[in-house]
Amino acid sequence: MLPKAKLLNGVEHTDCMSRLLDQATQALKTWEVVVSAFLSPPELAEAQQMFAPLTEVSILAWGGYPQAERQRIAIAHSDLPLDQSQVELAALSISGNFLFDPASHRDFLGALLGTGIVRDQVGDILVLGERGAQAIASPQLVPFLQTHLTQVRTVPVQVEPIPFEQLKVREPRCKEMTTVEASMRLDAVASAGFGLSRSKMVNLINTGDVRVNWKEISQSSYGLKTGDLVTIRGKGRLELGEVQITKKERYRIQLKRFS
């Protein structure tokens, strides 16, 4: 029996982690592979941290392509092998003529949820401009969405399953830079990395839009270190590389910004 109360102590996404532990208990009892709902990046990071010390349980995350943000995890007894094919996923084309009524990621997500499904049944959505979009979903949803997802904004759409090889994944753009700061404070390093003013960064931190390693940080003075990942909603990610101390005892920080 997994020590559920102990494992849930201090977690941020309590309901989600509780469901995952229930699924892990099921996997241990039945010796079958159990697949979770889609997890957001913060939920996935917390799940991986929670399961890390459990030697009797193995997990494998997959979202349809290597850079996928939203992923499902397969959970099994550690003696059972796991591979990506056991993480059940379907790739969908949502096609229509959006030339005169362009639709955003929010529009496609809203149309999907407008059919009555919940967010954790849908993975990433790849917007293709005037041609529509592609989405990752639970396989059992495919017939339902083919019948019920008929319009996005004012545009009639058709939903069809497609091979994963047809996904049009845009490689994230990466900009490498170096900054020299008086400290490793979150507000100082992030404002340099994202090209924002210090006051703007402080405001983003105060409003809960900034996460470090997928955990919401509300303190501008939070100290960063090599390997940390800073994310800002709608602005991309910032990865901290090597940190060196200069002769003037300042911090020279290598940064990679992904957008």
C-alpha positions as CSV (number, residue, x, y, z in Angstrom):
1,M,0.0,0.0,0.0
2,L,1.4,3.4,-1.0
3,P,1.7,6.0,1.8
4,K,-0.8,8.3,0.2
5,A,-1.1,10.8,3.1
6,K,2.6,11.2,3.3
7,L,3.1,11.6,-0.4
8,L,0.4,14.2,-0.6
9,N,1.9,16.3,2.2
10,G,2.9,19.7,0.8
11,V,1.9,19.0,-2.9
12,E,0.3,21.9,-4.8
13,H,-2.1,19.9,-7.1
14,T,-3.7,17.8,-4.4
15,D,-6.7,16.4,-6.3
16,C,-4.6,15.5,-9.4
17,M,-1.9,13.8,-7.3
18,S,-4.5,12.0,-5.3
19,R,-6.0,10.5,-8.5
20,L,-2.6,9.5,-9.7
21,L,-1.8,7.7,-6.5
22,D,-5.1,5.9,-6.7
23,Q,-4.2,4.8,-10.2
24,A,-0.8,3.7,-9.0
25,T,-2.4,1.6,-6.3
26,Q,-4.6,0.0,-9.0
27,A,-1.6,-0.7,-11.2
28,L,0.2,-2.4,-8.4
29,K,-2.8,-4.6,-7.5
30,T,-3.7,-5.6,-11.0
31,W,-0.2,-5.7,-12.6
32,E,-1.7,-3.7,-15.5
33,V,-0.6,-0.5,-17.1
34,V,-2.9,2.4,-16.1
35,V,-2.9,5.7,-18.1
36,S,-3.7,9.1,-16.5
37,A,-5.6,12.0,-17.9
38,F,-3.6,14.7,-19.6
39,L,-1.4,16.7,-17.2
40,S,-0.3,20.3,-17.5
41,P,3.4,21.0,-17.2
42,P,3.2,22.0,-13.5
43,E,1.1,18.8,-12.7
44,L,3.6,16.6,-14.6
45,A,6.6,18.1,-12.9
46,E,5.0,17.5,-9.5
47,A,3.9,13.9,-10.4
48,Q,7.4,13.1,-11.5
49,Q,8.8,14.4,-8.2
50,M,6.2,12.5,-6.2
51,F,6.8,9.2,-7.9
52,A,10.6,9.5,-8.0
53,P,11.2,7.8,-4.5
54,L,8.7,5.0,-5.2
55,T,10.8,2.0,-6.3
56,E,7.8,-0.2,-6.8
57,V,6.2,2.1,-9.4
58,S,7.3,3.1,-12.8
59,I,5.9,6.0,-14.9
60,L,6.4,7.1,-18.5
61,A,5.1,10.5,-19.8
62,W,4.2,11.1,-23.4
63,G,2.2,13.7,-25.3
64,G,2.5,12.7,-28.9
65,Y,5.7,14.5,-29.8
66,P,8.9,15.3,-27.9
67,Q,8.1,19.0,-27.1
68,A,4.5,18.4,-26.1
69,E,3.5,20.4,-23.0
70,R,0.5,18.4,-22.0
71,Q,1.2,14.8,-21.5
72,R,-0.4,11.6,-20.1
73,I,1.6,9.2,-18.0
74,A,1.5,5.4,-18.0
75,I,1.8,3.9,-14.5
76,A,2.8,0.3,-13.9
77,H,4.6,-2.0,-11.5
78,S,8.3,-1.4,-11.8
79,D,8.8,-5.0,-13.0
80,L,6.7,-4.2,-16.1
81,P,8.3,-2.6,-19.1
82,L,6.8,0.7,-20.3
83,D,7.0,2.4,-23.8
84,Q,5.3,5.3,-25.5
85,S,2.8,3.0,-27.3
86,Q,1.2,2.3,-24.0
87,V,0.3,5.9,-23.5
88,E,-3.0,6.0,-25.4
89,L,-3.2,9.1,-27.7
90,A,-5.0,10.1,-30.9
91,A,-4.0,12.9,-33.3
92,L,-6.8,14.9,-34.9
93,S,-7.1,17.3,-37.7
94,I,-9.6,20.2,-37.2
95,S,-9.9,21.6,-40.7
96,G,-11.8,24.5,-42.1
97,N,-11.3,27.7,-44.1
98,F,-10.1,30.3,-41.5
99,L,-8.9,32.8,-44.1
100,F,-11.5,35.4,-43.3
101,D,-12.1,34.5,-39.6
102,P,-8.8,33.5,-38.0
103,A,-9.0,31.4,-34.9
104,S,-6.5,31.4,-32.0
105,H,-5.5,28.6,-29.6
106,R,-8.1,29.9,-27.2
107,D,-10.8,29.6,-29.9
108,F,-10.0,26.0,-30.7
109,L,-9.8,25.1,-27.0
110,G,-13.1,26.8,-26.3
111,A,-14.8,25.0,-29.2
112,L,-13.4,21.6,-27.9
113,L,-14.6,22.3,-24.3
114,G,-17.9,23.6,-25.7
115,T,-18.7,20.1,-26.8
116,G,-18.9,19.1,-23.1
117,I,-15.5,17.4,-22.6
118,V,-13.2,18.4,-19.8
119,R,-9.7,19.9,-20.2
120,D,-7.8,16.9,-19.0
121,Q,-9.1,14.9,-22.0
122,V,-7.2,17.1,-24.5
123,G,-3.5,17.5,-24.9
124,D,-1.7,20.1,-27.1
125,I,-3.4,22.1,-29.8
126,L,-1.3,23.1,-32.8
127,V,-2.8,26.1,-34.7
128,L,-2.2,26.0,-38.4
129,G,-3.5,29.5,-39.4
130,E,-6.1,29.6,-42.2
131,R,-6.1,25.8,-42.5
132,G,-7.4,25.1,-38.9
133,A,-5.6,23.2,-36.2
134,Q,-4.4,19.8,-35.0
135,A,-5.0,18.4,-31.5
136,I,-4.0,15.5,-29.3
137,A,-6.8,13.8,-27.4
138,S,-7.8,10.6,-25.7
139,P,-8.6,8.0,-28.4
140,Q,-12.1,7.2,-27.1
141,L,-13.1,10.9,-27.8
142,V,-12.5,10.7,-31.6
143,P,-16.0,9.5,-32.6
144,F,-17.6,12.0,-30.2
145,L,-15.6,15.0,-31.5
146,Q,-16.2,13.9,-35.1
147,T,-19.9,14.3,-34.4
148,H,-20.1,17.2,-32.0
149,L,-17.2,19.5,-33.0
150,T,-18.7,21.2,-36.1
151,Q,-17.8,24.8,-35.8
152,V,-14.9,27.1,-34.4
153,R,-15.9,30.7,-34.3
154,T,-18.0,31.2,-37.4
155,V,-16.2,28.5,-39.4
156,P,-17.6,25.0,-40.1
157,V,-15.0,22.4,-39.4
158,Q,-14.4,18.7,-40.0
159,V,-12.6,16.5,-37.4
160,E,-10.6,13.5,-38.7
161,P,-8.0,11.3,-37.0
162,I,-4.5,11.6,-38.6
163,P,-1.2,9.7,-38.2
164,F,1.2,11.3,-35.7
165,E,3.7,11.7,-38.5
166,Q,1.4,14.4,-40.0
167,L,1.6,16.6,-36.9
168,K,3.0,20.0,-37.9
169,V,5.1,20.7,-34.9
170,R,7.0,24.1,-34.8
171,E,10.4,23.8,-33.2
172,P,10.7,26.3,-30.4
173,R,12.8,29.3,-31.2
174,C,15.9,29.6,-28.9
175,K,17.8,32.7,-28.1
176,E,21.0,32.4,-26.2
177,M,22.3,35.4,-24.1
178,T,24.5,36.4,-21.2
179,T,23.6,38.8,-18.5
180,V,25.6,40.1,-15.5
181,E,23.6,40.8,-12.4
182,A,24.3,41.9,-8.8
183,S,22.3,38.9,-7.5
184,M,20.4,35.7,-8.6
185,R,17.1,37.2,-7.6
186,L,14.2,36.1,-9.8
187,D,13.1,39.6,-10.7
188,A,16.6,40.6,-11.8
189,V,17.4,37.6,-13.9
190,A,14.0,37.1,-15.4
191,S,13.6,40.8,-16.4
192,A,17.0,40.5,-18.2
193,G,16.1,37.2,-19.9
194,F,12.6,38.2,-21.1
195,G,13.6,41.8,-21.9
196,L,11.1,43.3,-19.5
197,S,11.5,46.2,-17.0
198,R,12.1,45.2,-13.4
199,S,8.8,46.8,-12.3
200,K,6.9,44.8,-15.0
201,M,8.6,41.6,-13.8
202,V,7.7,42.3,-10.2
203,N,4.1,42.9,-11.2
204,L,4.0,39.5,-13.1
205,I,5.4,37.7,-10.1
206,N,2.9,39.4,-7.8
207,T,0.0,38.4,-10.0
208,G,1.0,34.7,-10.1
209,D,2.1,34.6,-13.8
210,V,5.7,33.4,-13.1
211,R,6.7,29.9,-12.3
212,V,10.1,28.4,-11.5
213,N,10.5,24.7,-12.4
214,W,6.7,24.8,-12.9
215,K,5.9,26.0,-9.3
216,E,4.3,29.4,-8.8
217,I,6.7,31.8,-7.1
218,S,5.3,34.9,-5.4
219,Q,8.6,36.4,-4.1
220,S,10.6,38.7,-6.3
221,S,13.6,38.0,-4.2
222,Y,13.5,34.2,-4.8
223,G,17.0,32.9,-5.5
224,L,17.6,31.1,-8.8
225,K,20.4,28.6,-9.7
226,T,21.9,26.8,-12.6
227,G,19.4,24.5,-14.3
228,D,16.3,26.4,-13.2
229,L,13.5,26.9,-15.7
230,V,11.5,30.2,-15.4
231,T,8.2,30.4,-17.3
232,I,5.9,33.3,-17.8
233,R,2.4,32.8,-19.1
234,G,2.2,33.8,-22.7
235,K,5.9,34.8,-22.9
236,G,7.8,31.5,-23.1
237,R,10.5,29.9,-21.0
238,L,13.9,30.9,-19.7
239,E,16.6,28.3,-18.8
240,L,19.5,29.2,-16.6
241,G,22.9,27.8,-17.7
242,E,26.3,28.2,-16.3
243,V,26.8,30.9,-13.6
244,Q,30.2,32.5,-13.0
245,I,31.3,35.1,-10.4
246,T,33.1,38.1,-11.9
247,K,36.0,40.0,-10.4
248,K,33.6,42.5,-9.1
249,E,31.6,39.8,-7.4
250,R,28.7,39.9,-9.7
251,Y,27.0,37.0,-11.4
252,R,27.6,36.3,-15.1
253,I,24.6,34.1,-16.2
254,Q,24.2,32.1,-19.4
255,L,20.6,32.1,-20.5
256,K,18.5,30.3,-23.1
257,R,15.1,31.8,-23.9
258,F,12.5,29.6,-25.7
259,S,9.5,31.1,-27.4
